Amino acid sequence: MKKFIKIFLLFLTVLFCTLQISAKKENTVNKHQHTNFLINEKSPYLQQHAHNPVNWYPWGKAAFEAAKKNDKPIFLSIGYATCHWCHVMERESFENEQVAKLMNDAFISIKVDREEYPAVDNLYMQVCMLLTGSGGWPLNIILTPDKKPFYAATYIPRESRFGRPGMLELIPQIRQAWQTRRKELEQTADRIVAAMKQEDASPAVGPVNVNAFVEQAAQGILASFDKLDGGFGTKPKFPVPQRLMFLLHYWYQTGNREALQAVETTLLKMRQGGIYDQIGFGFHRYSTDVEWLVPHFEKMLYDQALLAIVYIEMYQATGQQPYRTIAEEILTYVLRDMTDKDGGFYTAEDADSEGEEGKFYVWNSDELKKILSPRELMFTEKVFDVSDAGNYHDEATQRKTGLNILHLKKPLHTVAGELGVAPHELSQTVERIRQKLFKVREQRIHPLKDRKILTDWNGLMIAAFARAGRVFDSEPYRQAAVNAAEFIRQQMTTESGRLMHRYKDGHVAIPANLDDYAFMIWSLLELYDATFDAKYLARALQYEKVLDKHFSDRQRDGFFMTPDDGEKLILRPREFYGGAYPSGNAIMVNNLIKLSKLTGNSQFAAVADKTVQAIAGKLQRGATQFPMIMNALLATGNSAGEVVIAGDYDVPETVAFIRALNKNYLPDTVVILRPPDNEAPILKLAPYAKAQKMLDGKTTVYVCKNFACQQPVQTVEAMLKLLTIRKK
């Protein structure tokens, strides 16, 4: 009997625990009042909206079939996970029951992560620019069920204000128009598509005048240069690294000191400003003011990659240590905070934490007094411009908030002179302060980190690490580049050798676009430069073949953003303009010129030339908008050359040649290594190097410049005399 009671009690205990677990599971499932079709998506941005009362669909066949079946227009909303105003619109409208009911009644609503579908974003951003004259995110487009747009806007408030229509008023108006004036809306959509096709089909205007376009671009950019604070134009100020790369290259070709000064001032002023994270390193997205003080606090992977490359190039051009230090700080941030355990690089960090923009990054005096000694606090106030009143103004009221954005109002050596301390002593003190504050800041609630891995942005970051590994002779940087490239090869490449665009939590999706291939080719060329392993050059050539087969525009030249076997959009977009980061077409012009030099295959250069000619009309209207294409045109100038080093990679003589080349800024020169013990792989790719052998058993260097080859040399000094080297 006792045994039976024990068993019965055990049964009741198990039953009770099971019911508790079930209840907990039920509570977990039901803790959200709403769940829509985004719940199974991998994009952090889409996941942010998965519990909105709006019945969101992801971009795909199901959404468009639902629109046709229900005879409803489509509300297409495009943004990204770290977009501040996307968060604002979500809180105001997409989480609002009244707005959601109107949207669900009137539309089939689609959410798109612009970073997952850049071609979709590009296409409908063109619509917004055409209809409103401006663009940005969130991007909201209203479409017919067959994807044709008839209305466009960026941020839309919930209620109308300051002449901007609100969602509560706008949705009923569009619903009524769809029901009563459908034909008129469809005709508007057809006219918009026709206008876009006409703009895209603008004919070439004849041969490209390289010198004229380059000069036009340089003078146009320099005309907008802010000589006091650096950067270009007025607020908001963006880093625009492509412009800086072009101006540095322009200085190298022409000796124009104004161009060098523009790059130098901008790079140093940005590092001093609040746009730079003085405690954890890395650059924020842009500055809301002309002095680089108050940033938009999100951090994007592509900014870190491109700015690191600019600082590395400036270090080569000037030999000044601060530029190297800044590049290494950027890479420290990426390795610490933005690198996946398997080697890939994450996409971005948000501007907001705990619902407030910049909260993670700012400080008040009371906090600092608790953390720092009185002497350290005094240095912090002097160095980082900290005060009790704060230096951070509220964006709406412009009143000081009592919070401080740490920044360097003056260079450290200037502050050291004012304080009467040695510069190295001040630097050591500031570093101790930085480490203390970093340790405390790490305990705060961090902004959202978008952990998806994108092939194109990883390509940019791989290029930066490979460049740093080569120029700084750093094996850890080389290895970071190699690891990420292997991640892309193993995790984001199909059996047929085609790339995929997005990886998240072990899930790979979305066929690669032009930027994926273009940026990865760039990274592989940089990896060849950093390692002289011919497999990277071979892989770059394989990707070029994929582009040629599936992305080439056979009628107008250049490359489409999407492959010929990809999703059919209302227009197959081509993009040449460089916005936040360069276009795939611009990078491919650079890639093709370099591939032509490396392999001796002039066909690559011919394709690059045709691509530039395809947009000659656009260049005439505004060459300043195409800095990376201008950069490529500079690479075809008189200083362009090829260097072949015939020698063992590990012997001191060969290493000395390689280091001398890496130390100098030589943007127009390509280098090939022909190692005698393993020459077959590179000779297969660059057959012209067969005649360029070691002489008398010694490392021998062959320099060809401006289509003429010089006599071989065997000393570093002799090699450098044959190259165009310009120093500040």
N, C-alpha and C positions, 0 to 999 in steps of 0.2 A: 504493500500500500504506500509506504513512504517513497519507494522508488518511483511509483506512478505519479505521486504528487510532485516530486522533483522534476520529472520529465514534463509534466503539465506546466509547471512554473517556467521551465526553460522555454517551452513552446510559446507561452504568453510573452516572455521577455523578447524572444526573436520577433514575434508578431508586432509587438509595440515598437521595437527599433525599426522594423520594416516600414511601418506606418509613418514614423517620424521622418525617415529618409524620403519616403514618397511625398510627404507634405513639404519637406524642404525643396525637393525637386520641383514640385508644383509651384511653390512660391517663387523659385528662381525663374521658372518659365514665364510666370505671370507678373513679374515685377515691372515689366513694360506694358503700358496700356495699348500700345500700337506696335505692330511689326509689319513691314512691307517687303517687297520682292528683293530689296538690297541685302537682306539678312545673310545670304550665302556668298556675298561678294568678298573678295580679298582686299580690295582697296580700302585703306583707312578712311579716306574721304567718304566713300559710299557707306562704310560701316557707321560713320558719324550720323548718317541720315536714315539708318535702317529702322529706327523706332519713331520717326516722324509720323504724325497723322496723315501726311500726304502719302498717297499710294504710289510711291516711287517704283519705277522699273529701271533696271540697268539698260544700257545701250544694247540693242539686240533685236532679233527677229520677233520675239514675243511682244515687245512693246509696239512695234509697227503693225503687227497683225491685230492687236487689241484696238489700236487707233482706227484702223479700217473697219473692223467689226462693229465698234461702237460709234462710228462716224463722228469722231472727235478730233480736234486739232491736238498737237503735241506741245507741251510746255517742256522745252529742253533747257536744263540748268547745268552749266559747266563751271567747275571750280577745282580746288585741290585742298588737301588736308590741312595745309598750314596757311591758308588764305584768311586773313583777319576779317575782311568784309563778307566773306562767305559765311563765317561764323555769325556775324551780326545779322545777316539776312535769315539764317536758319532760326536764330532765337526769336527774331521779330515776327517772321512769317511762317516758316515751314513747321515750327512747333506750335503754331497758333491754330486752335481748332476751327475757328471761323474761316481763316484763310484756307486751311486744308480742305474744308468742306466745299468751298467755292472751286478750288483747284480740282478736286476729285469729280465734281459734277461737270466741270467744263472741259477738262483735259485728260489726256493720257500723259502722265508726267515722267520724264526721264532724267536721271542724274548721271552725269559723266565726269569722271576724273580726267582732267585735261592732260595729266601726265601719263595716263594709260592710253589715251586716244588723241595724240597730238594732231593728227590729220583732221579729225572731226573738229577739234578746237580751232585749228587754223582756218578751216573752211568757214565756220560760222562766226569767227572773229572778223573775217573779211566782210561778212554781212553787216555786222555791227558797225564797223568802220564806214562802210558804204552808206548806211542809213542814218547814223548819228554823228559821224566824224570823229569818234573816239572809241576806245575799247578798254577792256580790263576784266577783272574777275571779282565777283561772280558774273558770268556771262549768261544772259537769259534770252532765249530765242523761241518764238512761237512758229511752229511748222504745220504744214498740211501733213496728212498721213503718209504722203510719198516724199517726205523730208524736205520739201521746199519752204523756205522761210518767208514770213510776211510781217514780222515784228521783231525788234531787237532792242535790248537794254542791258545795262550792267546791273549795279545794285538798284533794287526797287524797294522803297520803304513800305511798311504795312499800310500806313495812311498817307495820303497825298500831302506833300509839304514843299515849300519853296519852288513851286511850279513843277515838281517832279511827281508824276502820277503814282499813287500807292496801289498795292495789290488788291485792297478791298474795293477800290473803284475800277481798277483796270480789268480785272477778271470778268465782271458782269458785262462790261462794254465789249470785250472781245467775244464773249459767249453770244451776246445778242447779234454782233456783226456776223459771226459764223452761221447763225441760224437764219439771218435775214438778208445778208449781203455776201453770201458764200462766193458767188462768181467773181465779185469785185476783189475779194481777198485772194482768190486763186490767180486772178490776172496780175495782181500785185506781186505775188510770189514768182510767177513766170517772168515778169519784167526784171525782178531782182536777179534771178538765175541768168537771164540773158545778159544783163549788165556785167555780171561777174565773168561770164564766158568771154565777153568782148574785151574786158580788161586783161584777162589771162592770155588772149590771143593777139595782143598788141605785137606788131611785126618788128623784127630787128631793123636797125637803121644803117647797116653797113659796117665797115671795118672798125675795130676798136682802137682809138687813139690812146695808147697806154699812158704816155706821159701826161697828156691833157687830163685824163680822168684821175690819175693819181694826184696831180697838182690841185685839181678842183676839190678832191676829197680832203686833202691835207689842209688847204687854206680854209675850207668851210668848217672843219672841225676846230682848227685853231682860232677862228673868229669867235667861237662860242666858249673858248677856254676862260675860266675864272682864275685870273692871275693871283688873286689874294688867297683864295681857299682851295684852289684846285678843282678839278672836275669840269663839267661842261653844262652851260645853261644855268638856269635858276632852279629853285626848289620845285618838286622833289629832285634830288640828285641821285643818280644811279652810278655804280662803279664803271660800267661799260668797258670791260677789259679788252674787247675787240678793238676799240678805238685806240687804247693805249698800246696794244701790240702793233697796230698799224703805224702809229706815230713814231714808235721806237725804231721800227723798220725803215720808215721814211727818213729819220735822222741818220741811220746807218748808210743809206744810199746817197743822201744829199748833203749831209753835214749840217742840216738846219738845226741851229741851237734852240730855237723857239720850240720845236717839236720835242726835243729832249727835255727841256725845262717843263713843258706841260706834263709830261709823263712823271718826271721827278717830283714836282710839286703835288700832283694828284696822289701818287702812291704814299708819300710821306704824310700828307694832310689826312688821308683816309685812315692811316694807321694810328694817328693821334686822336681821331674822333670817336664819338660814341657809336658810329657805325661799326667800329671794331670792338669785339668783346675783349676788353682789357684784362679780364680775369681768366676766362676760359679759352680765349683765342677764337679765331674764325670771324668772318664778316657777316653782318646782317644784310638784309636784302637791299635796302636803300635808305637815304637820309631824307627826312621831311623838311630839312632846312638847308641853307647854303653852306653852313659851317661843318657839316657832317656830325652834328651833335646828337640830334634825336632821330634814332633810326626807326624804320619799320622792322621789328625785332626778329622776324623769321630768318632762318638760315637755310640756304639752298646749296645742295651739293655742287651744282654747276658753277656757282659763284666762287666756291673754295677752289675748285679745279682751275678755272681760268685765271683767277687772281694769283694763285700760286705760280702759274706759268709766267705771268707778267713780272712778278717780283724776281723770279729766277733769271729771266732774260735781262732785267735791269741790273742784277748782280753781275752777270757776264759783261754787260756793256760798260759798267762803271768800276767794277771791282770793289764796291763799297759793302762792307759787312752787314749793315742794317737791312739791306734788301734780302740777303740770305737768311738772316734771323727771322724776318717776318714770314718768308716762305716756309721756313721750318716750323714756325708757330702754327700756321694754317694746317700743315700736314700733321702736326701733333694733335690738333683738335679732331681732324678727320679719323686718324688712327684710334684715338681714344673713344670718341663718341659716335662715329658714323660708319664703323666697319663691322660687318657681320663676322661671326666666328668662322665662317667658311670662306671669307675673303672678299665678298662683294661689298659694295658701299651703299648705305641707306640714302634715301632721297632728300629728306629735309627735317628741320625742327621748327615747331610752331612759334609764332610770336606770343601766343597767349598761354598763361597758366592760371589756374583757379579763376578763370573767366575774365582775367585782366591782361591787356597787352603789356608786355615788358616787365611784369611783376617779378619774374625770376631774376632779372638782371639789375634792378635798381636797388639803391641803398638809402637809408636815412641816417642821420648823424648819431642817433641813440644806438642803433645797431653797431655802427663802427666804433663807438666809444667802448662798448662791451667787448669787442673782439680784439682791438688793437691797444698797444701801450700808448701813453701820452706822446712819446716821441714819434712812434709810427703814425699816430693820428695826425700829428703836425705835418709829417711828410705827405700823408695821404691828401690832406687839405690843399697843400701847395702843388703837389704833382697832378692830382686827379680833379682839381677844381671842385672840391666838396665843401658844402656849407650847410648850416642849420636850415636855411630857407630852401635849399635844394636848387638844382638847375634844370629840372624836368618840368616843363610847362604842360598843363592840360591842353590837349589839342583843340577842344571846343572853346574853353574860356580864356586860354592863354595865361592862366594864373599859375604861379609856382605851387607845386604839390608838396614840397618838403622832401621830395625824393631826388636822388642824385644818380645821374648816368656818369659813370666813371669815364673820363677822357683826359687827354693830355692837352691842356690849353697852350703849352709851350713845349718844345723839345726838351728831353731830359738834361742835355748838356747845358741848356740855358737856365733851367731851374737849379741845377747844381751850382752854377756861378752865383745865382741870386742867394742861395742858401750858404754859400761859402764852404761847400764840401766837394770832394773829388768826384768826378763823373762815375768812376767805377764803384765808389762807395755808395753813391745814390742808387745806382743800378742794382747793387746787391740788396739794399734795403727795400727797394720797390719790389724785387722778386720775392723777398720774405713776406711782405705785405700781401702780394698777389696769392701766394700759396696759402696763407692764413684765410683770406677771403674765399678762395676757391673751395677750401675744405668746408667752410660754413655753408657756402652756397649749394654745395652738393647735397646738403640735408634738406633743402627746400623741395617743394613739389615741382618737378621738372615739366617743361612744356611737352606737348605731344611730339613723339618722334615718329615720322612716317618711315616705317621699316621696309617698305617695298623696295626692290632692287630693279632699276631700269637699265637696260643695256646701253642706251645712248649716253646717259649721264655717267654711267660707270666708265664708258669709253673716255670721256673727258678726264675723269679722275685718274684712270690708269695712265693716260698721257702725262698728267702732272707728276705722278709718282715716278714714272720712268724718266722724265726729264730731270727731276731732282736727284734720282739715283745716279744719272750720268754726270750731271754738272757738279754735284757735291761728292761724287765718288762714294755713295752710301749704299751699302748692301741691303740694309733694312728697307730703304725706299724702293730699291729694285725689286726686292722680294714682295713687297706690298703690291706692286704693279703686276708681277708675275702671278701672284695668288689670285688677284681679281680677274685677270685674263683667263686663268684656268677655270675659275668659277663660271665665267660666261661660256667657255668652251664646253664644260662638262654638264652644266645645269640648264643652259639657255640656248642650246644648239640642237636642232633636230638631227635625225639619222641621215637626212639628205644634205646636211651641211647648212641649212637655213637657220637664221637667228630668230629667237623669240624676243618679245619686248619687255615683259614684266615677270618678275619672280616674287612670290610672297608666301612665307610659311610652307615651303616645299612645293608650292603650286605654280606652274609656269603657264602663261597664257598670252594671247594677242600676238599675231605674226609681226615680225620686225618691220619698221618703217625705214625711210631713207636715212634719218638721223642715226638710227641704230648702226647701220652699216658704215656710214661716213665717219662717225665718231670712233667706232671700233677700228676702222682702218687707220685712222690717225694714231690711235693708241698702239696699234701693232707696229707701225713705223717707228714710233718713239721707243718701243720695246726693242726693236732691232738696233736702234742707235745705242741703247743702254747696255745691251748684252752681246750684240753681234751674233746672235743665234738666228740662223737663216730661216728657221721654222716660222718666225713671226712675220717675216717678209712674205713667205709662201702663203701664210694664212691671209694676209692683207690682199694678196693677189686673188685668192679664192673668193673673198668677199666682193672684190671689184667685179669679178665675173658674174656674180649673182646680181649686182646692181645693173650691169650692162644688159643682162638678159631680161630682168623683171621690172626695172625701174626707169630705163632710158626712154626719153621722149623722142621717138624716131622722126617726128615731123618738125619739131621746133628746137630740138637739142635740150640739154639739161636733163634733170631727173625729176620724176614724180615723187611725191611723198609716200605714196602707197604702191604696192606691187601690182602687176597686171592680173595676178590671180587672187587679189585681196577683195575686201568688201567694196561693193559698188556704191559710191556716193553720188550726189547730184552733179558734182564736178570733181574730177581727179586733180587735187591741188598740186601746184608746184610752188615752192617757196625759195626765194633768193635773199630776201631782206633779213638782216640780223637783228633780232630784238634783244631779249635778255641773254641769249646765247646765240652763237652763229647758226645760220641755216645749214642744212645738210648739203645743199648745192654749193655754198661758199666753201665749206670744208672739203668737199670733193674736188673743187678746182685746185686747192692747195695740195690735196692728196695726189691727184693725177700728175701735177707738175713734179712732185717729189718722186713718184713711181717712175716717171719717164727718165729722170736723172739716174735713179738707182738701177734700173734694169736696162737702160739704153734703148727702150722701146718708145719711139717718137709718137706712136699712135695715142698713147696716154696724153701727151701734151696737146695733140690735135683735138681730142675730146674736150680737154680743159678750155682750149681756145674757142671752140664752138659753143660751149656753155656760157662763156662770157659774152660772146657775140649775140647770143640769144636774148640777152637783157641790155644790149647797148642803149636802147631807147630809155630804159629805166636809169641807166648810169648817167645819161645826158641830163635827165631831169633832176638827179640828186645823187651824185657819187658818194656823198658823205654817209648815206644810208647803207653802204655796202663795204665796210672797212676790211672784212676778211677777204673779200674778192680783190680789193685794192692791195692787200697784203700779198696775195698770190701773184698779182701782176708785177709787184716789186721783185719777186723771186725769179722773174725771167730777165732781170736787168744784167748789166755788164759784170756784176760781181758774182753772178751765179756760177757754180762750179761743182766738180766732183773730185773727191779724194779717194784713192784706193791705197790701203795699207797692206802690203804683202809682208806678213810676218806672224810669228807665234803670238797668240793673245797674251800669254803670261810672262813673256820675257821683258826685262826692264826697258829695253829699247823701244819695243812696241807700246808698252804702257806709257812711256814718256810722250810719244806722238799723240796717243789718244787723249791724255790729260791736257796737253797743250791745246788741242782742238776743242775739248769740252770747256776749258777755262774761258775761251773767247766767244763773243757774240758773233756768230757766223750764220745768219738766218737763211742765206741763199746757197749754202754749201751742204752737200750730202757726203757721207763717208761710208765706205765699204771696207770690210776687213776680209782679206784672203789668207786664211791660215794654211800653211803648207801641209799640215797633217790631216786637215778636214776641209778641203777646198771644193769638193764636188757639189755640196748643197748650194753654196753661193754662186758658183760658176753656172749652175743650171738656171738660176734666176737672173744673173747678170753676166751673160757670156762674153761681153766685151772685155771683162777683166782677165780673160785667159792669157793675154799677152803681158800682163803686168805682174811679174814674178819678183821674188827675192833675188838680189844680186850679190854674189860673193858670200852667200850664206848669211847676209845681214838684212835686218828689217829695211824695207825700201818703200818709199812713198811716191805715188804718182799723182800729180795735180793737173787737172784739166779745167780751164776757165774760159768762158765766152767762146765755146766751141773750138778751143785750141789747147793741146796738151803740151806740158812743159817736160823738160828732161827730168828723170827720176832723181830723187834726193834721199840722203840717208842721215840727215841731221834735222833736229826740230827747228833750228834757226833758219835753215834753208827752206824748209816747208812753209814757215810762217811768212817769209818774204814773198812767196808766190800767192798768198791769200790776201783778200781785202779785209784788214782789221782796223776798226775805228774805236778809239777809246775816248772817254770824256776828257 
